[in-house]
Every structure is written in structure tokens, then in C-alpha cells.
């Protein structure tokens, strides 16, 4: 959402990353929920930055 904590940088890559993470978390964090036609990646480090805090657990 424009003006939100994860809006910047205002790039398609950043917005897709936020949306994909929200979907992955909401679906239960299964590997199959992060496929996205081969463009998803499960990270082992917290991807949060600045004021943008991703849902993340180890």
C-alpha cells in the first residue's frame, strides 16, 4: 500500500517480494507455497529492512 512501511523501494520486484511472503506465511510456510512458477525463494535470514518488517521465523 502506498505510504506503507514496505512500499519503498517502489519497484515491481519489491512489491512482488512482499506479496509472495504474505502468501507464503498465510498458507502455512510449506515449500510448495513458495514456488511461484520458479521465481520464489525461501530465505534462511530475516528479509526485513528499515521499517519494513516481514513475518519471519526460523
PDB file of N, H, CA, C and O in Angstrom:
ATOM      1  N   UNK A   1       0.835  -1.162   0.000  1.00  0.00           N
ATOM      2  CA  UNK A   1       0.000   0.000   0.000  1.00  0.00           C
ATOM      3  C   UNK A   1       0.893   1.242   0.000  1.00  0.00           C
ATOM      4  O   UNK A   1       1.844   1.334   0.776  1.00  0.00           O
ATOM      5  N   UNK A   2       0.580   2.177  -0.863  1.00  0.00           N
ATOM      6  H   UNK A   2      -0.193   2.103  -1.493  1.00  0.00           H
ATOM      7  CA  UNK A   2       1.381   3.394  -0.946  1.00  0.00           C
ATOM      8  C   UNK A   2       1.435   4.079   0.415  1.00  0.00           C
ATOM      9  O   UNK A   2       0.415   4.272   1.076  1.00  0.00           O
ATOM     10  N   UNK A   3       2.653   4.441   0.814  1.00  0.00           N
ATOM     11  H   UNK A   3       3.481   4.284   0.277  1.00  0.00           H
ATOM     12  CA  UNK A   3       2.859   5.073   2.111  1.00  0.00           C
ATOM     13  C   UNK A   3       3.089   4.084   3.234  1.00  0.00           C
ATOM     14  O   UNK A   3       3.431   4.480   4.348  1.00  0.00           O
ATOM     15  N   UNK A   4       2.905   2.797   2.957  1.00  0.00           N
ATOM     16  H   UNK A   4       2.627   2.475   2.052  1.00  0.00           H
ATOM     17  CA  UNK A   4       3.109   1.766   3.972  1.00  0.00           C
ATOM     18  C   UNK A   4       4.583   1.521   4.237  1.00  0.00           C
ATOM     19  O   UNK A   4       5.441   1.980   3.484  1.00  0.00           O
ATOM     20  N   UNK A   5       4.872   0.804   5.302  1.00  0.00           N
ATOM     21  H   UNK A   5       4.175   0.431   5.914  1.00  0.00           H
ATOM     22  CA  UNK A   5       6.267   0.596   5.711  1.00  0.00           C
ATOM     23  C   UNK A   5       7.072  -0.229   4.711  1.00  0.00           C
ATOM     24  O   UNK A   5       8.300  -0.139   4.693  1.00  0.00           O
ATOM     25  N   UNK A   6       6.406  -1.032   3.880  1.00  0.00           N
ATOM     26  H   UNK A   6       5.408  -1.105   3.895  1.00  0.00           H
ATOM     27  CA  UNK A   6       7.126  -1.863   2.903  1.00  0.00           C
ATOM     28  C   UNK A   6       6.925  -1.375   1.467  1.00  0.00           C
ATOM     29  O   UNK A   6       7.237  -2.099   0.522  1.00  0.00           O
ATOM     30  N   UNK A   7       6.409  -0.160   1.295  1.00  0.00           N
ATOM     31  H   UNK A   7       6.156   0.428   2.064  1.00  0.00           H
ATOM     32  CA  UNK A   7       6.153   0.354  -0.053  1.00  0.00           C
ATOM     33  C   UNK A   7       7.432   0.707  -0.792  1.00  0.00           C
ATOM     34  O   UNK A   7       7.540   0.469  -1.994  1.00  0.00           O
ATOM     35  N   UNK A   8       8.388   1.266  -0.091  1.00  0.00           N
ATOM     36  H   UNK A   8       8.299   1.459   0.886  1.00  0.00           H
ATOM     37  CA  UNK A   8       9.656   1.643  -0.717  1.00  0.00           C
ATOM     38  C   UNK A   8      10.704   0.571  -0.491  1.00  0.00           C
ATOM     39  O   UNK A   8      10.765   0.021   0.608  1.00  0.00           O
ATOM     40  N   UNK A   9      11.513   0.253  -1.449  1.00  0.00           N
ATOM     41  H   UNK A   9      11.464   0.700  -2.343  1.00  0.00           H
ATOM     42  CA  UNK A   9      11.585   0.921  -2.741  1.00  0.00           C
ATOM     43  C   UNK A   9      10.365   0.571  -3.605  1.00  0.00           C
ATOM     44  O   UNK A   9       9.877  -0.559  -3.587  1.00  0.00           O
ATOM     45  N   UNK A  10       9.899   1.540  -4.338  1.00  0.00           N
ATOM     46  H   UNK A  10      10.295   2.458  -4.352  1.00  0.00           H
ATOM     47  CA  UNK A  10       8.716   1.401  -5.170  1.00  0.00           C
ATOM     48  C   UNK A  10       9.101   0.728  -6.486  1.00  0.00           C
ATOM     49  O   UNK A  10       9.203   1.379  -7.526  1.00  0.00           O
ATOM     50  N   UNK A  11       9.311  -0.586  -6.422  1.00  0.00           N
ATOM     51  H   UNK A  11       9.228  -1.115  -5.577  1.00  0.00           H
ATOM     52  CA  UNK A  11       9.690  -1.358  -7.603  1.00  0.00           C
ATOM     53  C   UNK A  11       8.816  -2.602  -7.692  1.00  0.00           C
ATOM     54  O   UNK A  11       8.349  -3.099  -6.667  1.00  0.00           O
ATOM     55  N   UNK A  12       8.585  -3.113  -8.899  1.00  0.00           N
ATOM     56  H   UNK A  12       8.964  -2.709  -9.732  1.00  0.00           H
ATOM     57  CA  UNK A  12       7.820  -4.351  -9.031  1.00  0.00           C
ATOM     58  C   UNK A  12       8.456  -5.504  -8.245  1.00  0.00           C
ATOM     59  O   UNK A  12       7.740  -6.311  -7.650  1.00  0.00           O
ATOM     60  N   UNK A  13       9.776  -5.589  -8.236  1.00  0.00           N
ATOM     61  H   UNK A  13      10.358  -4.934  -8.719  1.00  0.00           H
ATOM     62  CA  UNK A  13      10.462  -6.659  -7.511  1.00  0.00           C
ATOM     63  C   UNK A  13      10.162  -6.583  -6.017  1.00  0.00           C
ATOM     64  O   UNK A  13       9.859  -7.602  -5.395  1.00  0.00           O
ATOM     65  N   UNK A  14      10.241  -5.397  -5.442  1.00  0.00           N
ATOM     66  H   UNK A  14      10.487  -4.570  -5.948  1.00  0.00           H
ATOM     67  CA  UNK A  14       9.974  -5.244  -4.019  1.00  0.00           C
ATOM     68  C   UNK A  14       8.518  -5.570  -3.694  1.00  0.00           C
ATOM     69  O   UNK A  14       8.248  -6.279  -2.724  1.00  0.00           O
ATOM     70  N   UNK A  15       7.583  -5.064  -4.485  1.00  0.00           N
ATOM     71  H   UNK A  15       7.802  -4.488  -5.272  1.00  0.00           H
ATOM     72  CA  UNK A  15       6.167  -5.319  -4.215  1.00  0.00           C
ATOM     73  C   UNK A  15       5.846  -6.804  -4.367  1.00  0.00           C
ATOM     74  O   UNK A  15       5.059  -7.344  -3.590  1.00  0.00           O
ATOM     75  N   UNK A  16       6.438  -7.464  -5.345  1.00  0.00           N
ATOM     76  H   UNK A  16       7.078  -7.025  -5.976  1.00  0.00           H
ATOM     77  CA  UNK A  16       6.225  -8.899  -5.512  1.00  0.00           C
ATOM     78  C   UNK A  16       6.789  -9.670  -4.326  1.00  0.00           C
ATOM     79  O   UNK A  16       6.171 -10.628  -3.864  1.00  0.00           O
ATOM     80  N   UNK A  17       7.936  -9.270  -3.836  1.00  0.00           N
ATOM     81  H   UNK A  17       8.438  -8.491  -4.212  1.00  0.00           H
ATOM     82  CA  UNK A  17       8.555  -9.936  -2.695  1.00  0.00           C
ATOM     83  C   UNK A  17       7.658  -9.872  -1.465  1.00  0.00           C
ATOM     84  O   UNK A  17       7.474 -10.873  -0.773  1.00  0.00           O
ATOM     85  N   UNK A  18       7.105  -8.702  -1.196  1.00  0.00           N
ATOM     86  H   UNK A  18       7.255  -7.889  -1.758  1.00  0.00           H
ATOM     87  CA  UNK A  18       6.210  -8.535  -0.047  1.00  0.00           C
ATOM     88  C   UNK A  18       4.963  -9.401  -0.229  1.00  0.00           C
ATOM     89  O   UNK A  18       4.560 -10.103   0.698  1.00  0.00           O
ATOM     90  N   UNK A  19       4.350  -9.357  -1.411  1.00  0.00           N
ATOM     91  H   UNK A  19       4.677  -8.787  -2.164  1.00  0.00           H
ATOM     92  CA  UNK A  19       3.136 -10.137  -1.665  1.00  0.00           C
ATOM     93  C   UNK A  19       3.402 -11.636  -1.571  1.00  0.00           C
ATOM     94  O   UNK A  19       2.600 -12.376  -1.000  1.00  0.00           O
ATOM     95  N   UNK A  20       4.521 -12.082  -2.126  1.00  0.00           N
ATOM     96  H   UNK A  20       5.172 -11.481  -2.590  1.00  0.00           H
ATOM     97  CA  UNK A  20       4.858 -13.509  -2.080  1.00  0.00           C
ATOM     98  C   UNK A  20       5.092 -13.965  -0.646  1.00  0.00           C
ATOM     99  O   UNK A  20       4.674 -15.061  -0.272  1.00  0.00           O
ATOM    100  N   UNK A  21       5.751 -13.144   0.156  1.00  0.00           N
ATOM    101  H   UNK A  21       6.091 -12.254  -0.148  1.00  0.00           H
ATOM    102  CA  UNK A  21       5.987 -13.504   1.550  1.00  0.00           C
ATOM    103  C   UNK A  21       4.669 -13.589   2.316  1.00  0.00           C
ATOM    104  O   UNK A  21       4.467 -14.521   3.094  1.00  0.00           O
ATOM    105  N   UNK A  22       3.780 -12.634   2.106  1.00  0.00           N
ATOM    106  H   UNK A  22       3.944 -11.877   1.474  1.00  0.00           H
ATOM    107  CA  UNK A  22       2.484 -12.669   2.788  1.00  0.00           C
ATOM    108  C   UNK A  22       1.711 -13.934   2.431  1.00  0.00           C
ATOM    109  O   UNK A  22       1.110 -14.563   3.302  1.00  0.00           O
ATOM    110  N   UNK A  23       1.724 -14.310   1.152  1.00  0.00           N
ATOM    111  H   UNK A  23       2.212 -13.799   0.444  1.00  0.00           H
ATOM    112  CA  UNK A  23       1.043 -15.526   0.713  1.00  0.00           C
ATOM    113  C   UNK A  23       1.675 -16.757   1.350  1.00  0.00           C
ATOM    114  O   UNK A  23       0.968 -17.610   1.887  1.00  0.00           O
ATOM    115  N   UNK A  24       2.983 -16.855   1.295  1.00  0.00           N
ATOM    116  H   UNK A  24       3.558 -16.163   0.859  1.00  0.00           H
ATOM    117  CA  UNK A  24       3.720 -17.990   1.862  1.00  0.00           C
ATOM    118  C   UNK A  24       3.403 -18.151   3.345  1.00  0.00           C
ATOM    119  O   UNK A  24       3.134 -19.263   3.800  1.00  0.00           O
ATOM    120  N   UNK A  25       3.432 -17.070   4.097  1.00  0.00           N
ATOM    121  H   UNK A  25       3.651 -16.167   3.728  1.00  0.00           H
ATOM    122  CA  UNK A  25       3.140 -17.126   5.529  1.00  0.00           C
ATOM    123  C   UNK A  25       1.692 -17.550   5.769  1.00  0.00           C
ATOM    124  O   UNK A  25       1.429 -18.389   6.631  1.00  0.00           O
ATOM    125  N   UNK A  26       0.754 -16.980   5.018  1.00  0.00           N
ATOM    126  H   UNK A  26       0.967 -16.299   4.318  1.00  0.00           H
ATOM    127  CA  UNK A  26      -0.671 -17.261   5.206  1.00  0.00           C
ATOM    128  C   UNK A  26      -1.026 -18.703   4.871  1.00  0.00           C
ATOM    129  O   UNK A  26      -1.966 -19.257   5.442  1.00  0.00           O
ATOM    130  N   UNK A  27      -0.284 -19.318   3.952  1.00  0.00           N
ATOM    131  H   UNK A  27       0.479 -18.868   3.488  1.00  0.00           H
ATOM    132  CA  UNK A  27      -0.581 -20.686   3.529  1.00  0.00           C
ATOM    133  C   UNK A  27       0.044 -21.741   4.439  1.00  0.00           C
ATOM    134  O   UNK A  27      -0.213 -22.932   4.263  1.00  0.00           O
ATOM    135  N   UNK A  28       0.847 -21.329   5.393  1.00  0.00           N
ATOM    136  H   UNK A  28       1.055 -20.361   5.536  1.00  0.00           H
ATOM    137  CA  UNK A  28       1.407 -22.288   6.342  1.00  0.00           C
ATOM    138  C   UNK A  28       2.889 -22.548   6.208  1.00  0.00           C
ATOM    139  O   UNK A  28       3.419 -23.449   6.857  1.00  0.00           O
ATOM    140  N   UNK A  29       3.575 -21.770   5.370  1.00  0.00           N
ATOM    141  H   UNK A  29       3.144 -21.038   4.842  1.00  0.00           H
ATOM    142  CA  UNK A  29       5.030 -21.859   5.237  1.00  0.00           C
ATOM    143  C   UNK A  29       5.511 -23.214   4.699  1.00  0.00           C
ATOM    144  O   UNK A  29       6.515 -23.746   5.173  1.00  0.00           O
ATOM    145  N   UNK A  30       4.810 -23.761   3.728  1.00  0.00           N
ATOM    146  H   UNK A  30       3.995 -23.329   3.343  1.00  0.00           H
ATOM    147  CA  UNK A  30       5.244 -25.002   3.081  1.00  0.00           C
ATOM    148  C   UNK A  30       6.069 -24.653   1.841  1.00  0.00           C
ATOM    149  O   UNK A  30       5.833 -23.627   1.203  1.00  0.00           O
ATOM    150  N   UNK A  31       7.019 -25.495   1.511  1.00  0.00           N
ATOM    151  H   UNK A  31       7.210 -26.328   2.030  1.00  0.00           H
ATOM    152  CA  UNK A  31       7.855 -25.233   0.339  1.00  0.00           C
ATOM    153  C   UNK A  31       7.004 -25.042  -0.912  1.00  0.00           C
ATOM    154  O   UNK A  31       7.313 -24.197  -1.752  1.00  0.00           O
ATOM    155  N   UNK A  32       5.942 -25.818  -1.036  1.00  0.00           N
ATOM    156  H   UNK A  32       5.691 -26.504  -0.353  1.00  0.00           H
ATOM    157  CA  UNK A  32       5.081 -25.710  -2.226  1.00  0.00           C
ATOM    158  C   UNK A  32       4.398 -24.345  -2.337  1.00  0.00           C
ATOM    159  O   UNK A  32       3.980 -23.941  -3.423  1.00  0.00           O
ATOM    160  N   UNK A  33       4.287 -23.635  -1.207  1.00  0.00           N
ATOM    161  H   UNK A  33       4.626 -23.963  -0.326  1.00  0.00           H
ATOM    162  CA  UNK A  33       3.642 -22.323  -1.202  1.00  0.00           C
ATOM    163  C   UNK A  33       4.581 -21.201  -1.625  1.00  0.00           C
ATOM    164  O   UNK A  33       4.181 -20.037  -1.649  1.00  0.00           O
ATOM    165  N   UNK A  34       5.816 -21.534  -1.957  1.00  0.00           N
ATOM    166  H   UNK A  34       6.141 -22.480  -1.938  1.00  0.00           H
ATOM    167  CA  UNK A  34       6.796 -20.528  -2.357  1.00  0.00           C
ATOM    168  C   UNK A  34       7.341 -20.806  -3.763  1.00  0.00           C
ATOM    169  O   UNK A  34       8.445 -20.378  -4.098  1.00  0.00           O
ATOM    170  N   UNK A  35       6.578 -21.512  -4.570  1.00  0.00           N
ATOM    171  H   UNK A  35       5.681 -21.860  -4.298  1.00  0.00           H
ATOM    172  CA  UNK A  35       7.075 -21.857  -5.895  1.00  0.00           C
ATOM    173  C   UNK A  35       6.943 -20.687  -6.874  1.00  0.00           C
ATOM    174  O   UNK A  35       7.942 -20.262  -7.453  1.00  0.00           O
ATOM    175  N   UNK A  36       5.750 -20.168  -7.067  1.00  0.00           N
ATOM    176  H   UNK A  36       4.938 -20.513  -6.597  1.00  0.00           H
ATOM    177  CA  UNK A  36       5.506 -19.013  -7.938  1.00  0.00           C
ATOM    178  C   UNK A  36       6.165 -19.171  -9.308  1.00  0.00           C
ATOM    179  O   UNK A  36       6.894 -18.292  -9.767  1.00  0.00           O
ATOM    180  N   UNK A  37       5.895 -20.303  -9.948  1.00  0.00           N
ATOM    181  H   UNK A  37       5.303 -21.017  -9.575  1.00  0.00           H
ATOM    182  CA  UNK A  37       6.452 -20.590 -11.281  1.00  0.00           C
ATOM    183  C   UNK A  37       7.971 -20.510 -11.300  1.00  0.00           C
ATOM    184  O   UNK A  37       8.562 -20.111 -12.304  1.00  0.00           O
ATOM    185  N   UNK A  38       8.602 -20.885 -10.202  1.00  0.00           N
ATOM    186  H   UNK A  38       8.122 -21.209  -9.386  1.00  0.00           H
ATOM    187  CA  UNK A  38      10.055 -20.920 -10.127  1.00  0.00           C
ATOM    188  C   UNK A  38      10.709 -19.623  -9.690  1.00  0.00           C
ATOM    189  O   UNK A  38      11.936 -19.548  -9.618  1.00  0.00           O
ATOM    190  N   UNK A  39       9.916 -18.597  -9.394  1.00  0.00           N
ATOM    191  H   UNK A  39       8.920 -18.658  -9.453  1.00  0.00           H
ATOM    192  CA  UNK A  39      10.520 -17.314  -9.026  1.00  0.00           C
ATOM    193  C   UNK A  39      10.601 -17.087  -7.520  1.00  0.00           C
ATOM    194  O   UNK A  39      11.152 -16.076  -7.084  1.00  0.00           O
ATOM    195  N   UNK A  40      10.064 -18.007  -6.714  1.00  0.00           N
ATOM    196  H   UNK A  40       9.616 -18.828  -7.069  1.00  0.00           H
ATOM    197  CA  UNK A  40      10.120 -17.864  -5.257  1.00  0.00           C
ATOM    198  C   UNK A  40      11.416 -18.416  -4.689  1.00  0.00           C
ATOM    199  O   UNK A  40      12.060 -19.276  -5.289  1.00  0.00           O
ATOM    200  N   UNK A  41      11.781 -17.911  -3.535  1.00  0.00           N
ATOM    201  H   UNK A  41      11.257 -17.212  -3.048  1.00  0.00           H
ATOM    202  CA  UNK A  41      12.996 -18.347  -2.855  1.00  0.00           C
ATOM    203  C   UNK A  41      12.747 -18.290  -1.359  1.00  0.00           C
ATOM    204  O   UNK A  41      12.338 -17.254  -0.834  1.00  0.00           O
ATOM    205  N   UNK A  42      12.990 -19.397  -0.668  1.00  0.00           N
ATOM    206  H   UNK A  42      13.323 -20.239  -1.094  1.00  0.00           H
ATOM    207  CA  UNK A  42      12.872 -19.418   0.783  1.00  0.00           C
ATOM    208  C   UNK A  42      14.216 -19.008   1.360  1.00  0.00           C
ATOM    209  O   UNK A  42      15.240 -19.625   1.068  1.00  0.00           O
ATOM    210  N   UNK A  43      14.209 -17.966   2.178  1.00  0.00           N
ATOM    211  H   UNK A  43      13.377 -17.465   2.416  1.00  0.00           H
ATOM    212  CA  UNK A  43      15.445 -17.453   2.760  1.00  0.00           C
ATOM    213  C   UNK A  43      15.631 -17.985   4.176  1.00  0.00           C
ATOM    214  O   UNK A  43      14.660 -18.300   4.864  1.00  0.00           O
ATOM    215  N   UNK A  44      16.862 -18.081   4.595  1.00  0.00           N
ATOM    216  H   UNK A  44      17.651 -17.825   4.037  1.00  0.00           H
ATOM    217  CA  UNK A  44      17.161 -18.553   5.954  1.00  0.00           C
ATOM    218  C   UNK A  44      17.528 -17.393   6.875  1.00  0.00           C
ATOM    219  O   UNK A  44      17.853 -17.596   8.044  1.00  0.00           O
ATOM    220  N   UNK A  45      17.474 -16.169   6.334  1.00  0.00           N
ATOM    221  H   UNK A  45      17.210 -16.003   5.384  1.00  0.00           H
ATOM    222  CA  UNK A  45      17.713 -14.984   7.162  1.00  0.00           C
ATOM    223  C   UNK A  45      16.491 -14.067   7.069  1.00  0.00           C
ATOM    224  O   UNK A  45      15.757 -14.100   6.081  1.00  0.00           O
ATOM    225  N   UNK A  46      16.285 -13.272   8.077  1.00  0.00           N
ATOM    226  H   UNK A  46      16.882 -13.246   8.879  1.00  0.00           H
ATOM    227  CA  UNK A  46      15.153 -12.353   8.119  1.00  0.00           C
ATOM    228  C   UNK A  46      15.299 -11.316   7.000  1.00  0.00           C
ATOM    229  O   UNK A  46      16.284 -10.579   6.979  1.00  0.00           O
ATOM    230  N   UNK A  47      14.336 -11.243   6.068  1.00  0.00           N
ATOM    231  H   UNK A  47      13.535 -11.842   6.085  1.00  0.00           H
ATOM    232  CA  UNK A  47      14.437 -10.308   4.949  1.00  0.00           C
ATOM    233  C   UNK A  47      13.983  -8.885   5.284  1.00  0.00           C
ATOM    234  O   UNK A  47      13.961  -8.026   4.403  1.00  0.00           O
ATOM    235  N   UNK A  48      13.626  -8.627   6.530  1.00  0.00           N
ATOM    236  H   UNK A  48      13.644  -9.325   7.246  1.00  0.00           H
ATOM    237  CA  UNK A  48      13.168  -7.292   6.929  1.00  0.00           C
ATOM    238  C   UNK A  48      14.261  -6.253   6.691  1.00  0.00           C
ATOM    239  O   UNK A  48      15.450  -6.568   6.721  1.00  0.00           O
ATOM    240  N   UNK A  49      13.842  -5.020   6.457  1.00  0.00           N
ATOM    241  H   UNK A  49      12.875  -4.764   6.433  1.00  0.00           H
ATOM    242  CA  UNK A  49      14.795  -3.921   6.283  1.00  0.00           C
ATOM    243  C   UNK A  49      14.128  -2.628   6.734  1.00  0.00           C
ATOM    244  O   UNK A  49      12.926  -2.446   6.537  1.00  0.00           O
ATOM    245  N   UNK A  50      14.886  -1.747   7.327  1.00  0.00           N
ATOM    246  H   UNK A  50      15.862  -1.895   7.487  1.00  0.00           H
ATOM    247  CA  UNK A  50      14.343  -0.467   7.780  1.00  0.00           C
ATOM    248  C   UNK A  50      13.074  -0.654   8.591  1.00  0.00           C
ATOM    249  O   UNK A  50      13.050  -1.409   9.563  1.00  0.00           O
ATOM    250  N   UNK A  51      12.021   0.041   8.183  1.00  0.00           N
ATOM    251  H   UNK A  51      12.041   0.654   7.393  1.00  0.00           H
ATOM    252  CA  UNK A  51      10.718  -0.062   8.862  1.00  0.00           C
ATOM    253  C   UNK A  51       9.875  -1.213   8.329  1.00  0.00           C
ATOM    254  O   UNK A  51       8.811  -1.503   8.876  1.00  0.00           O
ATOM    255  N   UNK A  52      10.335  -1.872   7.269  1.00  0.00           N
ATOM    256  H   UNK A  52      11.199  -1.636   6.825  1.00  0.00           H
ATOM    257  CA  UNK A  52       9.590  -2.983   6.673  1.00  0.00           C
ATOM    258  C   UNK A  52       9.930  -4.270   7.416  1.00  0.00           C
ATOM    259  O   UNK A  52      11.045  -4.782   7.311  1.00  0.00           O
ATOM    260  N   UNK A  53       8.978  -4.779   8.154  1.00  0.00           N
ATOM    261  H   UNK A  53       8.073  -4.363   8.240  1.00  0.00           H
ATOM    262  CA  UNK A  53       9.189  -5.993   8.937  1.00  0.00           C
ATOM    263  C   UNK A  53       8.381  -7.132   8.329  1.00  0.00           C
ATOM    264  O   UNK A  53       7.151  -7.110   8.339  1.00  0.00           O
ATOM    265  N   UNK A  54       9.082  -8.116   7.805  1.00  0.00           N
ATOM    266  H   UNK A  54      10.082  -8.134   7.797  1.00  0.00           H
ATOM    267  CA  UNK A  54       8.439  -9.296   7.257  1.00  0.00           C
ATOM    268  C   UNK A  54       8.055 -10.242   8.385  1.00  0.00           C
ATOM    269  O   UNK A  54       8.705 -10.275   9.430  1.00  0.00           O
ATOM    270  N   UNK A  55       6.976 -11.023   8.164  1.00  0.00           N
ATOM    271  H   UNK A  55       6.447 -10.997   7.315  1.00  0.00           H
ATOM    272  CA  UNK A  55       6.690 -12.121   9.076  1.00  0.00           C
ATOM    273  C   UNK A  55       7.798 -13.131   8.832  1.00  0.00           C
ATOM    274  O   UNK A  55       8.029 -13.538   7.694  1.00  0.00           O
ATOM    275  N   UNK A  56       8.468 -13.527   9.866  1.00  0.00           N
ATOM    276  H   UNK A  56       8.281 -13.196  10.791  1.00  0.00           H
ATOM    277  CA  UNK A  56       9.622 -14.412   9.701  1.00  0.00           C
ATOM    278  C   UNK A  56       9.834 -15.210  10.970  1.00  0.00           C
ATOM    279  O   UNK A  56       9.771 -14.665  12.072  1.00  0.00           O
ATOM    280  N   UNK A  57      10.085 -16.498  10.818  1.00  0.00           N
ATOM    281  H   UNK A  57      10.137 -16.940   9.923  1.00  0.00           H
ATOM    282  CA  UNK A  57      10.521 -17.322  11.939  1.00  0.00           C
ATOM    283  C   UNK A  57      11.555 -18.292  11.421  1.00  0.00           C
ATOM    284  O   UNK A  57      11.544 -18.694  10.257  1.00  0.00           O
ATOM    285  N   UNK A  58      12.442 -18.653  12.317  1.00  0.00           N
ATOM    286  H   UNK A  58      12.451 -18.327  13.262  1.00  0.00           H
ATOM    287  CA  UNK A  58      13.492 -19.614  11.960  1.00  0.00           C
ATOM    288  C   UNK A  58      12.951 -21.011  12.050  1.00  0.00           C
ATOM    289  O   UNK A  58      13.675 -21.971  11.789  1.00  0.00           O
TER     290      UNK A  58
END
